[in-house]
Amino acid sequence: VLPSLAYLKLFSEDGSVIQNFKLEGDHWVAGREMTCPMFLDNSKISRRQFEISRRDSAFFVRDLGSANGTLLNGEP
């Protein structure tokens, strides 16, 4: 059984939580661009870093051609 709400947690390199986002809806874009639903205020982040989409009960993460790449659970 899946939880009724999903969250995205962003961690720093030392393992501390930087930001939490409640994922409501089916599609989100994260990046340094102020118009991104998940605004990430960090110079190492691209303007449009990655997107998350939900299809049925699964979530998918896709890098949007960012300069430094995107890690999910520490993996590219």
PQR file of N, CA, C, O and H, with PARSE charges and radii, in Angstrom:
ATOM      1  N   VAL A   1       0.854  -1.178   0.000 -0.4000 1.5000
ATOM      2  CA  VAL A   1       0.000   0.000   0.000 -0.0000 2.0000
ATOM      3  C   VAL A   1       0.892   1.230   0.000  0.5500 1.7000
ATOM      4  O   VAL A   1       1.777   1.365   0.845 -0.5500 1.4000
ATOM      5  N   LEU A   2       0.657   2.120  -0.945 -0.4000 1.5000
ATOM      6  CA  LEU A   2       1.433   3.349  -1.027 -0.0000 2.0000
ATOM      7  C   LEU A   2       0.887   4.405  -0.087  0.5500 1.7000
ATOM      8  O   LEU A   2      -0.318   4.449   0.163 -0.5500 1.4000
ATOM      9  H   LEU A   2      -0.062   2.010  -1.631  0.4000 1.0000
ATOM     10  N   PRO A   3       1.758   5.259   0.438 -0.5600 1.5000
ATOM     11  CA  PRO A   3       1.277   6.356   1.277  0.2800 2.0000
ATOM     12  C   PRO A   3       0.438   7.321   0.439  0.5500 1.7000
ATOM     13  O   PRO A   3       0.622   7.413  -0.775 -0.5500 1.4000
ATOM     14  N   SER A   4      -0.470   8.029   1.079 -0.4000 1.5000
ATOM     15  CA  SER A   4      -1.343   8.943   0.344 -0.0000 2.0000
ATOM     16  C   SER A   4      -0.614  10.213  -0.076  0.5500 1.7000
ATOM     17  O   SER A   4      -1.043  10.878  -1.019 -0.5500 1.4000
ATOM     18  H   SER A   4      -0.620   7.954   2.065  0.4000 1.0000
ATOM     19  N   LEU A   5       0.476  10.566   0.602 -0.4000 1.5000
ATOM     20  CA  LEU A   5       1.273  11.733   0.241 -0.0000 2.0000
ATOM     21  C   LEU A   5       2.719  11.321   0.019  0.5500 1.7000
ATOM     22  O   LEU A   5       3.245  10.454   0.717 -0.5500 1.4000
ATOM     23  H   LEU A   5       0.824  10.026   1.368  0.4000 1.0000
ATOM     24  N   ALA A   6       3.355  11.954  -0.963 -0.4000 1.5000
ATOM     25  CA  ALA A   6       4.772  11.690  -1.222 -0.0000 2.0000
ATOM     26  C   ALA A   6       5.561  12.964  -0.956  0.5500 1.7000
ATOM     27  O   ALA A   6       5.060  14.073  -1.143 -0.5500 1.4000
ATOM     28  H   ALA A   6       2.928  12.658  -1.530  0.4000 1.0000
ATOM     29  N   TYR A   7       6.798  12.787  -0.517 -0.4000 1.5000
ATOM     30  CA  TYR A   7       7.689  13.909  -0.235 -0.0000 2.0000
ATOM     31  C   TYR A   7       9.030  13.677  -0.905  0.5500 1.7000
ATOM     32  O   TYR A   7       9.462  12.537  -1.072 -0.5500 1.4000
ATOM     33  H   TYR A   7       7.205  11.886  -0.365  0.4000 1.0000
ATOM     34  N   LEU A   8       9.684  14.763  -1.287 -0.4000 1.5000
ATOM     35  CA  LEU A   8      11.048  14.727  -1.777 -0.0000 2.0000
ATOM     36  C   LEU A   8      11.913  15.427  -0.746  0.5500 1.7000
ATOM     37  O   LEU A   8      11.613  16.551  -0.345 -0.5500 1.4000
ATOM     38  H   LEU A   8       9.332  15.689  -1.152  0.4000 1.0000
ATOM     39  N   LYS A   9      12.986  14.771  -0.309 -0.4000 1.5000
ATOM     40  CA  LYS A   9      13.931  15.371   0.628 -0.0000 2.0000
ATOM     41  C   LYS A   9      15.261  15.558  -0.091  0.5500 1.7000
ATOM     42  O   LYS A   9      15.783  14.631  -0.710 -0.5500 1.4000
ATOM     43  H   LYS A   9      13.230  13.857  -0.634  0.4000 1.0000
ATOM     44  N   LEU A  10      15.797  16.761   0.000 -0.4000 1.5000
ATOM     45  CA  LEU A  10      17.111  17.048  -0.566 -0.0000 2.0000
ATOM     46  C   LEU A  10      18.114  17.125   0.569  0.5500 1.7000
ATOM     47  O   LEU A  10      17.880  17.793   1.577 -0.5500 1.4000
ATOM     48  H   LEU A  10      15.373  17.514   0.503  0.4000 1.0000
ATOM     49  N   PHE A  11      19.238  16.433   0.396 -0.4000 1.5000
ATOM     50  CA  PHE A  11      20.265  16.364   1.433 -0.0000 2.0000
ATOM     51  C   PHE A  11      21.538  17.061   0.975  0.5500 1.7000
ATOM     52  O   PHE A  11      21.848  17.084  -0.216 -0.5500 1.4000
ATOM     53  H   PHE A  11      19.428  15.891  -0.423  0.4000 1.0000
ATOM     54  N   SER A  12      22.267  17.626   1.920 -0.4000 1.5000
ATOM     55  CA  SER A  12      23.579  18.198   1.630 -0.0000 2.0000
ATOM     56  C   SER A  12      24.595  17.061   1.565  0.5500 1.7000
ATOM     57  O   SER A  12      24.270  15.906   1.841 -0.5500 1.4000
ATOM     58  H   SER A  12      22.015  17.607   2.888  0.4000 1.0000
ATOM     59  N   GLU A  13      25.823  17.403   1.197 -0.4000 1.5000
ATOM     60  CA  GLU A  13      26.877  16.388   1.108 -0.0000 2.0000
ATOM     61  C   GLU A  13      27.172  15.758   2.459  0.5500 1.7000
ATOM     62  O   GLU A  13      27.617  14.612   2.517 -0.5500 1.4000
ATOM     63  H   GLU A  13      26.086  18.341   0.972  0.4000 1.0000
ATOM     64  N   ASP A  14      26.932  16.487   3.551 -0.4000 1.5000
ATOM     65  CA  ASP A  14      27.189  15.928   4.889 -0.0000 2.0000
ATOM     66  C   ASP A  14      26.005  15.149   5.447  0.5500 1.7000
ATOM     67  O   ASP A  14      26.066  14.655   6.573 -0.5500 1.4000
ATOM     68  H   ASP A  14      26.570  17.418   3.503  0.4000 1.0000
ATOM     69  N   GLY A  15      24.917  15.032   4.663 -0.4000 1.5000
ATOM     70  CA  GLY A  15      23.774  14.223   5.068 -0.0000 2.0000
ATOM     71  C   GLY A  15      22.661  14.965   5.771  0.5500 1.7000
ATOM     72  O   GLY A  15      21.665  14.350   6.153 -0.5500 1.4000
ATOM     73  H   GLY A  15      24.868  15.433   3.748  0.4000 1.0000
ATOM     74  N   SER A  16      22.793  16.267   5.956 -0.4000 1.5000
ATOM     75  CA  SER A  16      21.713  17.013   6.603 -0.0000 2.0000
ATOM     76  C   SER A  16      20.651  17.401   5.567  0.5500 1.7000
ATOM     77  O   SER A  16      20.960  17.627   4.397 -0.5500 1.4000
ATOM     78  H   SER A  16      23.601  16.768   5.646  0.4000 1.0000
ATOM     79  N   VAL A  17      19.408  17.473   6.017 -0.4000 1.5000
ATOM     80  CA  VAL A  17      18.290  17.808   5.123 -0.0000 2.0000
ATOM     81  C   VAL A  17      18.347  19.297   4.800  0.5500 1.7000
ATOM     82  O   VAL A  17      18.409  20.139   5.696 -0.5500 1.4000
ATOM     83  H   VAL A  17      19.157  17.290   6.967  0.4000 1.0000
ATOM     84  N   ILE A  18      18.326  19.607   3.503 -0.4000 1.5000
ATOM     85  CA  ILE A  18      18.343  20.997   3.042 -0.0000 2.0000
ATOM     86  C   ILE A  18      16.918  21.494   2.830  0.5500 1.7000
ATOM     87  O   ILE A  18      16.555  22.569   3.308 -0.5500 1.4000
ATOM     88  H   ILE A  18      18.275  18.923   2.775  0.4000 1.0000
ATOM     89  N   GLN A  19      16.105  20.709   2.110 -0.4000 1.5000
ATOM     90  CA  GLN A  19      14.736  21.109   1.788 -0.0000 2.0000
ATOM     91  C   GLN A  19      13.838  19.877   1.737  0.5500 1.7000
ATOM     92  O   GLN A  19      14.283  18.769   1.437 -0.5500 1.4000
ATOM     93  H   GLN A  19      16.400  19.836   1.721  0.4000 1.0000
ATOM     94  N   ASN A  20      12.554  20.107   2.040 -0.4000 1.5000
ATOM     95  CA  ASN A  20      11.501  19.104   1.900 -0.0000 2.0000
ATOM     96  C   ASN A  20      10.442  19.663   0.961  0.5500 1.7000
ATOM     97  O   ASN A  20      10.081  20.836   1.052 -0.5500 1.4000
ATOM     98  H   ASN A  20      12.193  21.007   2.284  0.4000 1.0000
ATOM     99  N   PHE A  21       9.950  18.828   0.067 -0.4000 1.5000
ATOM    100  CA  PHE A  21       8.863  19.231  -0.823 -0.0000 2.0000
ATOM    101  C   PHE A  21       7.759  18.193  -0.743  0.5500 1.7000
ATOM    102  O   PHE A  21       8.020  16.994  -0.841 -0.5500 1.4000
ATOM    103  H   PHE A  21      10.244  17.875  -0.006  0.4000 1.0000
ATOM    104  N   LYS A  22       6.529  18.647  -0.566 -0.4000 1.5000
ATOM    105  CA  LYS A  22       5.362  17.767  -0.638 -0.0000 2.0000
ATOM    106  C   LYS A  22       4.997  17.647  -2.109  0.5500 1.7000
ATOM    107  O   LYS A  22       4.793  18.659  -2.779 -0.5500 1.4000
ATOM    108  H   LYS A  22       6.317  19.621  -0.486  0.4000 1.0000
ATOM    109  N   LEU A  23       4.913  16.429  -2.616 -0.4000 1.5000
ATOM    110  CA  LEU A  23       4.626  16.197  -4.030 -0.0000 2.0000
ATOM    111  C   LEU A  23       3.125  15.999  -4.222  0.5500 1.7000
ATOM    112  O   LEU A  23       2.580  14.919  -3.996 -0.5500 1.4000
ATOM    113  H   LEU A  23       5.079  15.607  -2.071  0.4000 1.0000
ATOM    114  N   GLU A  24       2.491  17.065  -4.640 -0.4000 1.5000
ATOM    115  CA  GLU A  24       1.059  17.028  -4.924 -0.0000 2.0000
ATOM    116  C   GLU A  24       0.882  17.203  -6.429  0.5500 1.7000
ATOM    117  O   GLU A  24       1.479  18.105  -7.018 -0.5500 1.4000
ATOM    118  H   GLU A  24       2.933  17.943  -4.824  0.4000 1.0000
ATOM    119  N   GLY A  25       0.093  16.375  -7.044 -0.4000 1.5000
ATOM    120  CA  GLY A  25      -0.084  16.418  -8.487 -0.0000 2.0000
ATOM    121  C   GLY A  25       0.652  15.265  -9.142  0.5500 1.7000
ATOM    122  O   GLY A  25       0.869  14.224  -8.522 -0.5500 1.4000
ATOM    123  H   GLY A  25      -0.391  15.643  -6.565  0.4000 1.0000
ATOM    124  N   ASP A  26       1.042  15.456 -10.418 -0.4000 1.5000
ATOM    125  CA  ASP A  26       1.669  14.376 -11.174 -0.0000 2.0000
ATOM    126  C   ASP A  26       2.976  14.748 -11.857  0.5500 1.7000
ATOM    127  O   ASP A  26       3.623  13.883 -12.448 -0.5500 1.4000
ATOM    128  H   ASP A  26       0.865  16.302 -10.922  0.4000 1.0000
ATOM    129  N   HIS A  27       3.386  16.026 -11.792 -0.4000 1.5000
ATOM    130  CA  HIS A  27       4.591  16.446 -12.500 -0.0000 2.0000
ATOM    131  C   HIS A  27       5.207  17.654 -11.799  0.5500 1.7000
ATOM    132  O   HIS A  27       4.512  18.603 -11.435 -0.5500 1.4000
ATOM    133  H   HIS A  27       2.861  16.728 -11.312  0.4000 1.0000
ATOM    134  N   TRP A  28       6.536  17.595 -11.618 -0.4000 1.5000
ATOM    135  CA  TRP A  28       7.260  18.674 -10.944 -0.0000 2.0000
ATOM    136  C   TRP A  28       8.600  18.892 -11.616  0.5500 1.7000
ATOM    137  O   TRP A  28       9.235  17.938 -12.065 -0.5500 1.4000
ATOM    138  H   TRP A  28       7.100  16.825 -11.914  0.4000 1.0000
ATOM    139  N   VAL A  29       9.036  20.144 -11.689 -0.4000 1.5000
ATOM    140  CA  VAL A  29      10.366  20.485 -12.200 -0.0000 2.0000
ATOM    141  C   VAL A  29      11.111  21.183 -11.077  0.5500 1.7000
ATOM    142  O   VAL A  29      10.561  22.037 -10.382 -0.5500 1.4000
ATOM    143  H   VAL A  29       8.520  20.919 -11.324  0.4000 1.0000
ATOM    144  N   ALA A  30      12.380  20.803 -10.911 -0.4000 1.5000
ATOM    145  CA  ALA A  30      13.215  21.396  -9.866 -0.0000 2.0000
ATOM    146  C   ALA A  30      14.405  22.094 -10.504  0.5500 1.7000
ATOM    147  O   ALA A  30      14.990  21.604 -11.470 -0.5500 1.4000
ATOM    148  H   ALA A  30      12.826  20.109 -11.475  0.4000 1.0000
ATOM    149  N   GLY A  31      14.749  23.246  -9.946 -0.4000 1.5000
ATOM    150  CA  GLY A  31      15.918  23.960 -10.442 -0.0000 2.0000
ATOM    151  C   GLY A  31      16.044  25.332  -9.823  0.5500 1.7000
ATOM    152  O   GLY A  31      15.274  25.716  -8.943 -0.5500 1.4000
ATOM    153  H   GLY A  31      14.273  23.644  -9.162  0.4000 1.0000
ATOM    154  N   ARG A  32      17.036  26.061 -10.304 -0.4000 1.5000
ATOM    155  CA  ARG A  32      17.372  27.387  -9.799 -0.0000 2.0000
ATOM    156  C   ARG A  32      16.482  28.481 -10.390  0.5500 1.7000
ATOM    157  O   ARG A  32      16.477  29.609  -9.897 -0.5500 1.4000
ATOM    158  H   ARG A  32      17.661  25.748 -11.019  0.4000 1.0000
ATOM    159  N   GLU A  33      15.747  28.160 -11.417 -0.4000 1.5000
ATOM    160  CA  GLU A  33      14.839  29.119 -12.058 -0.0000 2.0000
ATOM    161  C   GLU A  33      13.673  29.395 -11.105  0.5500 1.7000
ATOM    162  O   GLU A  33      13.050  28.461 -10.602 -0.5500 1.4000
ATOM    163  H   GLU A  33      15.751  27.244 -11.817  0.4000 1.0000
ATOM    164  N   MET A  34      13.382  30.647 -10.863 -0.4000 1.5000
ATOM    165  CA  MET A  34      12.350  31.027  -9.887 -0.0000 2.0000
ATOM    166  C   MET A  34      10.971  30.458 -10.220  0.5500 1.7000
ATOM    167  O   MET A  34      10.141  30.302  -9.325 -0.5500 1.4000
ATOM    168  H   MET A  34      13.889  31.406 -11.272  0.4000 1.0000
ATOM    169  N   THR A  35      10.714  30.147 -11.484 -0.4000 1.5000
ATOM    170  CA  THR A  35       9.395  29.626 -11.876 -0.0000 2.0000
ATOM    171  C   THR A  35       9.245  28.128 -11.619  0.5500 1.7000
ATOM    172  O   THR A  35       8.145  27.595 -11.756 -0.5500 1.4000
ATOM    173  H   THR A  35      11.389  30.274 -12.212  0.4000 1.0000
ATOM    174  N   CYS A  36      10.323  27.439 -11.250 -0.4000 1.5000
ATOM    175  CA  CYS A  36      10.238  25.999 -10.973 -0.0000 2.0000
ATOM    176  C   CYS A  36       9.399  25.749  -9.721  0.5500 1.7000
ATOM    177  O   CYS A  36       9.595  26.423  -8.710 -0.5500 1.4000
ATOM    178  H   CYS A  36      11.217  27.872 -11.138  0.4000 1.0000
ATOM    179  N   PRO A  37       8.477  24.803  -9.768 -0.5600 1.5000
ATOM    180  CA  PRO A  37       7.689  24.471  -8.576  0.2800 2.0000
ATOM    181  C   PRO A  37       8.560  24.065  -7.385  0.5500 1.7000
ATOM    182  O   PRO A  37       8.189  24.290  -6.233 -0.5500 1.4000
ATOM    183  N   MET A  38       9.714  23.469  -7.667 -0.4000 1.5000
ATOM    184  CA  MET A  38      10.667  23.119  -6.603 -0.0000 2.0000
ATOM    185  C   MET A  38      11.906  23.989  -6.815  0.5500 1.7000
ATOM    186  O   MET A  38      12.850  23.579  -7.490 -0.5500 1.4000
ATOM    187  H   MET A  38      10.016  23.286  -8.603  0.4000 1.0000
ATOM    188  N   PHE A  39      11.897  25.181  -6.241 -0.4000 1.5000
ATOM    189  CA  PHE A  39      12.999  26.135  -6.391 -0.0000 2.0000
ATOM    190  C   PHE A  39      14.158  25.708  -5.510  0.5500 1.7000
ATOM    191  O   PHE A  39      13.987  25.504  -4.309 -0.5500 1.4000
ATOM    192  H   PHE A  39      11.130  25.515  -5.693  0.4000 1.0000
ATOM    193  N   LEU A  40      15.361  25.570  -6.112 -0.4000 1.5000
ATOM    194  CA  LEU A  40      16.566  25.155  -5.401 -0.0000 2.0000
ATOM    195  C   LEU A  40      17.586  26.290  -5.492  0.5500 1.7000
ATOM    196  O   LEU A  40      18.170  26.521  -6.550 -0.5500 1.4000
ATOM    197  H   LEU A  40      15.501  25.737  -7.088  0.4000 1.0000
ATOM    198  N   ASP A  41      17.791  26.979  -4.408 -0.4000 1.5000
ATOM    199  CA  ASP A  41      18.681  28.142  -4.380 -0.0000 2.0000
ATOM    200  C   ASP A  41      20.116  27.692  -4.113  0.5500 1.7000
ATOM    201  O   ASP A  41      20.603  27.751  -2.984 -0.5500 1.4000
ATOM    202  H   ASP A  41      17.317  26.792  -3.548  0.4000 1.0000
ATOM    203  N   ASN A  42      20.780  27.240  -5.182 -0.4000 1.5000
ATOM    204  CA  ASN A  42      22.138  26.726  -5.063 -0.0000 2.0000
ATOM    205  C   ASN A  42      22.834  26.929  -6.406  0.5500 1.7000
ATOM    206  O   ASN A  42      22.305  26.532  -7.444 -0.5500 1.4000
ATOM    207  H   ASN A  42      20.384  27.192  -6.099  0.4000 1.0000
ATOM    208  N   SER A  43      24.005  27.538  -6.393 -0.4000 1.5000
ATOM    209  CA  SER A  43      24.707  27.846  -7.644 -0.0000 2.0000
ATOM    210  C   SER A  43      25.172  26.598  -8.395  0.5500 1.7000
ATOM    211  O   SER A  43      25.478  26.691  -9.583 -0.5500 1.4000
ATOM    212  H   SER A  43      24.435  27.861  -5.550  0.4000 1.0000
ATOM    213  N   LYS A  44      25.235  25.438  -7.745 -0.4000 1.5000
ATOM    214  CA  LYS A  44      25.630  24.187  -8.413 -0.0000 2.0000
ATOM    215  C   LYS A  44      24.467  23.538  -9.151  0.5500 1.7000
ATOM    216  O   LYS A  44      24.657  22.576  -9.896 -0.5500 1.4000
ATOM    217  H   LYS A  44      24.987  25.363  -6.779  0.4000 1.0000
ATOM    218  N   ILE A  45      23.276  24.059  -8.946 -0.4000 1.5000
ATOM    219  CA  ILE A  45      22.064  23.517  -9.560 -0.0000 2.0000
ATOM    220  C   ILE A  45      21.776  24.284 -10.848  0.5500 1.7000
ATOM    221  O   ILE A  45      21.908  25.507 -10.882 -0.5500 1.4000
ATOM    222  H   ILE A  45      23.122  24.840  -8.341  0.4000 1.0000
ATOM    223  N   SER A  46      21.386  23.577 -11.904 -0.4000 1.5000
ATOM    224  CA  SER A  46      21.008  24.216 -13.165 -0.0000 2.0000
ATOM    225  C   SER A  46      19.657  24.906 -13.024  0.5500 1.7000
ATOM    226  O   SER A  46      18.902  24.643 -12.088 -0.5500 1.4000
ATOM    227  H   SER A  46      21.278  22.583 -11.877  0.4000 1.0000
ATOM    228  N   ARG A  47      19.370  25.791 -13.971 -0.4000 1.5000
ATOM    229  CA  ARG A  47      18.077  26.498 -13.914 -0.0000 2.0000
ATOM    230  C   ARG A  47      16.917  25.512 -13.925  0.5500 1.7000
ATOM    231  O   ARG A  47      15.925  25.705 -13.222 -0.5500 1.4000
ATOM    232  H   ARG A  47      19.983  26.004 -14.731  0.4000 1.0000
ATOM    233  N   ARG A  48      17.043  24.470 -14.713 -0.4000 1.5000
ATOM    234  CA  ARG A  48      16.057  23.377 -14.742 -0.0000 2.0000
ATOM    235  C   ARG A  48      16.861  22.089 -14.596  0.5500 1.7000
ATOM    236  O   ARG A  48      17.360  21.555 -15.587 -0.5500 1.4000
ATOM    237  H   ARG A  48      17.849  24.314 -15.284  0.4000 1.0000
ATOM    238  N   GLN A  49      16.988  21.590 -13.380 -0.4000 1.5000
ATOM    239  CA  GLN A  49      17.875  20.475 -13.055 -0.0000 2.0000
ATOM    240  C   GLN A  49      17.261  19.112 -13.383  0.5500 1.7000
ATOM    241  O   GLN A  49      17.855  18.320 -14.115 -0.5500 1.4000
ATOM    242  H   GLN A  49      16.582  22.024 -12.575  0.4000 1.0000
ATOM    243  N   PHE A  50      16.075  18.844 -12.842 -0.4000 1.5000
ATOM    244  CA  PHE A  50      15.435  17.544 -13.055 -0.0000 2.0000
ATOM    245  C   PHE A  50      13.932  17.681 -12.964  0.5500 1.7000
ATOM    246  O   PHE A  50      13.402  18.688 -12.495 -0.5500 1.4000
ATOM    247  H   PHE A  50      15.593  19.488 -12.248  0.4000 1.0000
ATOM    248  N   GLU A  51      13.251  16.631 -13.429 -0.4000 1.5000
ATOM    249  CA  GLU A  51      11.800  16.583 -13.296 -0.0000 2.0000
ATOM    250  C   GLU A  51      11.419  15.257 -12.657  0.5500 1.7000
ATOM    251  O   GLU A  51      12.107  14.248 -12.810 -0.5500 1.4000
ATOM    252  H   GLU A  51      13.681  15.813 -13.810  0.4000 1.0000
ATOM    253  N   ILE A  52      10.320  15.288 -11.950 -0.4000 1.5000
ATOM    254  CA  ILE A  52       9.731  14.083 -11.365 -0.0000 2.0000
ATOM    255  C   ILE A  52       8.326  13.973 -11.923  0.5500 1.7000
ATOM    256  O   ILE A  52       7.585  14.955 -11.966 -0.5500 1.4000
ATOM    257  H   ILE A  52       9.761  16.107 -11.826  0.4000 1.0000
ATOM    258  N   SER A  53       7.963  12.771 -12.352 -0.4000 1.5000
ATOM    259  CA  SER A  53       6.596  12.547 -12.807 -0.0000 2.0000
ATOM    260  C   SER A  53       6.064  11.294 -12.129  0.5500 1.7000
ATOM    261  O   SER A  53       6.805  10.364 -11.813 -0.5500 1.4000
ATOM    262  H   SER A  53       8.565  11.973 -12.317  0.4000 1.0000
ATOM    263  N   ARG A  54       4.770  11.304 -11.922 -0.4000 1.5000
ATOM    264  CA  ARG A  54       4.101  10.146 -11.318 -0.0000 2.0000
ATOM    265  C   ARG A  54       3.159   9.553 -12.351  0.5500 1.7000
ATOM    266  O   ARG A  54       2.347  10.254 -12.955 -0.5500 1.4000
ATOM    267  H   ARG A  54       4.168  12.060 -12.179  0.4000 1.0000
ATOM    268  N   ARG A  55       3.286   8.253 -12.539 -0.4000 1.5000
ATOM    269  CA  ARG A  55       2.365   7.511 -13.402 -0.0000 2.0000
ATOM    270  C   ARG A  55       1.851   6.339 -12.608  0.5500 1.7000
ATOM    271  O   ARG A  55       2.613   5.459 -12.208 -0.5500 1.4000
ATOM    272  H   ARG A  55       3.946   7.684 -12.048  0.4000 1.0000
ATOM    273  N   ASP A  56       0.565   6.333 -12.385 -0.4000 1.5000
ATOM    274  CA  ASP A  56      -0.074   5.319 -11.544 -0.0000 2.0000
ATOM    275  C   ASP A  56       0.597   5.337 -10.170  0.5500 1.7000
ATOM    276  O   ASP A  56       0.538   6.352  -9.477 -0.5500 1.4000
ATOM    277  H   ASP A  56      -0.054   7.048 -12.710  0.4000 1.0000
ATOM    278  N   SER A  57       1.221   4.254  -9.770 -0.4000 1.5000
ATOM    279  CA  SER A  57       1.813   4.199  -8.429 -0.0000 2.0000
ATOM    280  C   SER A  57       3.340   4.333  -8.463  0.5500 1.7000
ATOM    281  O   SER A  57       4.004   4.068  -7.460 -0.5500 1.4000
ATOM    282  H   SER A  57       1.268   3.429 -10.333  0.4000 1.0000
ATOM    283  N   ALA A  58       3.904   4.744  -9.613 -0.4000 1.5000
ATOM    284  CA  ALA A  58       5.362   4.846  -9.738 -0.0000 2.0000
ATOM    285  C   ALA A  58       5.793   6.294  -9.965  0.5500 1.7000
ATOM    286  O   ALA A  58       5.069   7.083 -10.571 -0.5500 1.4000
ATOM    287  H   ALA A  58       3.365   4.959 -10.427  0.4000 1.0000
ATOM    288  N   PHE A  59       6.981   6.626  -9.470 -0.4000 1.5000
ATOM    289  CA  PHE A  59       7.584   7.934  -9.678 -0.0000 2.0000
ATOM    290  C   PHE A  59       8.816   7.766 -10.559  0.5500 1.7000
ATOM    291  O   PHE A  59       9.550   6.786 -10.430 -0.5500 1.4000
ATOM    292  H   PHE A  59       7.570   5.984  -8.978  0.4000 1.0000
ATOM    293  N   PHE A  60       9.038   8.723 -11.454 -0.4000 1.5000
ATOM    294  CA  PHE A  60      10.169   8.697 -12.371 -0.0000 2.0000
ATOM    295  C   PHE A  60      10.925  10.014 -12.263  0.5500 1.7000
ATOM    296  O   PHE A  60      10.317  11.083 -12.214 -0.5500 1.4000
ATOM    297  H   PHE A  60       8.441   9.518 -11.559  0.4000 1.0000
ATOM    298  N   VAL A  61      12.260   9.934 -12.226 -0.4000 1.5000
ATOM    299  CA  VAL A  61      13.118  11.115 -12.160 -0.0000 2.0000
ATOM    300  C   VAL A  61      13.927  11.166 -13.447  0.5500 1.7000
ATOM    301  O   VAL A  61      14.481  10.159 -13.888 -0.5500 1.4000
ATOM    302  H   VAL A  61      12.754   9.065 -12.266  0.4000 1.0000
ATOM    303  N   ARG A  62      13.987  12.368 -14.051 -0.4000 1.5000
ATOM    304  CA  ARG A  62      14.744  12.536 -15.295 -0.0000 2.0000
ATOM    305  C   ARG A  62      15.558  13.815 -15.213  0.5500 1.7000
ATOM    306  O   ARG A  62      15.022  14.891 -14.947 -0.5500 1.4000
ATOM    307  H   ARG A  62      13.537  13.186 -13.692  0.4000 1.0000
ATOM    308  N   ASP A  63      16.851  13.689 -15.444 -0.4000 1.5000
ATOM    309  CA  ASP A  63      17.723  14.855 -15.515 -0.0000 2.0000
ATOM    310  C   ASP A  63      17.355  15.650 -16.764  0.5500 1.7000
ATOM    311  O   ASP A  63      17.056  15.069 -17.806 -0.5500 1.4000
ATOM    312  H   ASP A  63      17.287  12.815 -15.660  0.4000 1.0000
ATOM    313  N   LEU A  64      17.377  16.972 -16.660 -0.4000 1.5000
ATOM    314  CA  LEU A  64      16.986  17.811 -17.788 -0.0000 2.0000
ATOM    315  C   LEU A  64      18.202  18.413 -18.488  0.5500 1.7000
ATOM    316  O   LEU A  64      18.167  19.564 -18.924 -0.5500 1.4000
ATOM    317  H   LEU A  64      17.620  17.444 -15.813  0.4000 1.0000
ATOM    318  N   GLY A  65      19.275  17.633 -18.593 -0.4000 1.5000
ATOM    319  CA  GLY A  65      20.480  18.106 -19.267 -0.0000 2.0000
ATOM    320  C   GLY A  65      21.297  19.043 -18.401  0.5500 1.7000
ATOM    321  O   GLY A  65      21.980  19.929 -18.915 -0.5500 1.4000
ATOM    322  H   GLY A  65      19.303  16.698 -18.239  0.4000 1.0000
ATOM    323  N   SER A  66      21.234  18.858 -17.101 -0.4000 1.5000
ATOM    324  CA  SER A  66      21.942  19.739 -16.168 -0.0000 2.0000
ATOM    325  C   SER A  66      23.456  19.608 -16.328  0.5500 1.7000
ATOM    326  O   SER A  66      23.956  18.576 -16.776 -0.5500 1.4000
ATOM    327  H   SER A  66      20.679  18.138 -16.683  0.4000 1.0000
ATOM    328  N   ALA A  67      24.168  20.654 -15.961 -0.4000 1.5000
ATOM    329  CA  ALA A  67      25.629  20.680 -16.093 -0.0000 2.0000
ATOM    330  C   ALA A  67      26.304  19.672 -15.166  0.5500 1.7000
ATOM    331  O   ALA A  67      27.292  19.051 -15.558 -0.5500 1.4000
ATOM    332  H   ALA A  67      23.762  21.492 -15.597  0.4000 1.0000
ATOM    333  N   ASN A  68      25.799  19.496 -13.959 -0.4000 1.5000
ATOM    334  CA  ASN A  68      26.442  18.627 -12.966 -0.0000 2.0000
ATOM    335  C   ASN A  68      25.758  17.283 -12.777  0.5500 1.7000
ATOM    336  O   ASN A  68      26.196  16.487 -11.947 -0.5500 1.4000
ATOM    337  H   ASN A  68      24.997  20.000 -13.640  0.4000 1.0000
ATOM    338  N   GLY A  69      24.700  17.013 -13.519 -0.4000 1.5000
ATOM    339  CA  GLY A  69      23.991  15.746 -13.370 -0.0000 2.0000
ATOM    340  C   GLY A  69      23.090  15.734 -12.146  0.5500 1.7000
ATOM    341  O   GLY A  69      23.112  16.659 -11.334 -0.5500 1.4000
ATOM    342  H   GLY A  69      24.343  17.660 -14.193  0.4000 1.0000
ATOM    343  N   THR A  70      22.310  14.692 -12.026 -0.4000 1.5000
ATOM    344  CA  THR A  70      21.367  14.530 -10.923 -0.0000 2.0000
ATOM    345  C   THR A  70      21.601  13.183 -10.261  0.5500 1.7000
ATOM    346  O   THR A  70      21.733  12.165 -10.941 -0.5500 1.4000
ATOM    347  H   THR A  70      22.292  13.941 -12.686  0.4000 1.0000
ATOM    348  N   LEU A  71      21.653  13.175  -8.948 -0.4000 1.5000
ATOM    349  CA  LEU A  71      21.801  11.933  -8.185 -0.0000 2.0000
ATOM    350  C   LEU A  71      20.474  11.592  -7.536  0.5500 1.7000
ATOM    351  O   LEU A  71      19.775  12.475  -7.039 -0.5500 1.4000
ATOM    352  H   LEU A  71      21.546  14.002  -8.395  0.4000 1.0000
ATOM    353  N   LEU A  72      20.129  10.330  -7.540 -0.4000 1.5000
ATOM    354  CA  LEU A  72      18.956   9.816  -6.844 -0.0000 2.0000
ATOM    355  C   LEU A  72      19.458   8.738  -5.896  0.5500 1.7000
ATOM    356  O   LEU A  72      19.981   7.711  -6.329 -0.5500 1.4000
ATOM    357  H   LEU A  72      20.697   9.612  -7.945  0.4000 1.0000
ATOM    358  N   ASN A  73      19.297   8.978  -4.604 -0.4000 1.5000
ATOM    359  CA  ASN A  73      19.816   8.073  -3.588 -0.0000 2.0000
ATOM    360  C   ASN A  73      21.320   7.813  -3.783  0.5500 1.7000
ATOM    361  O   ASN A  73      21.807   6.698  -3.593 -0.5500 1.4000
ATOM    362  H   ASN A  73      18.873   9.812  -4.252  0.4000 1.0000
ATOM    363  N   GLY A  74      22.031   8.876  -4.165 -0.4000 1.5000
ATOM    364  CA  GLY A  74      23.474   8.802  -4.331 -0.0000 2.0000
ATOM    365  C   GLY A  74      23.960   8.233  -5.649  0.5500 1.7000
ATOM    366  O   GLY A  74      25.168   8.150  -5.873 -0.5500 1.4000
ATOM    367  H   GLY A  74      21.636   9.781  -4.319  0.4000 1.0000
ATOM    368  N   GLU A  75      23.049   7.840  -6.524 -0.4000 1.5000
ATOM    369  CA  GLU A  75      23.399   7.240  -7.820 -0.0000 2.0000
ATOM    370  C   GLU A  75      22.986   8.171  -8.959  0.5500 1.7000
ATOM    371  O   GLU A  75      21.929   8.799  -8.901 -0.5500 1.4000
ATOM    372  H   GLU A  75      22.068   7.908  -6.342  0.4000 1.0000
ATOM    373  N   PRO A  76      23.837   8.258 -10.010 -0.5600 1.5000
ATOM    374  CA  PRO A  76      23.464   9.098 -11.175  0.2800 2.0000
ATOM    375  C   PRO A  76      22.227   8.581 -11.890  0.5500 1.7000
ATOM    376  O   PRO A  76      21.792   9.172 -12.878 -0.5500 1.4000
TER
END
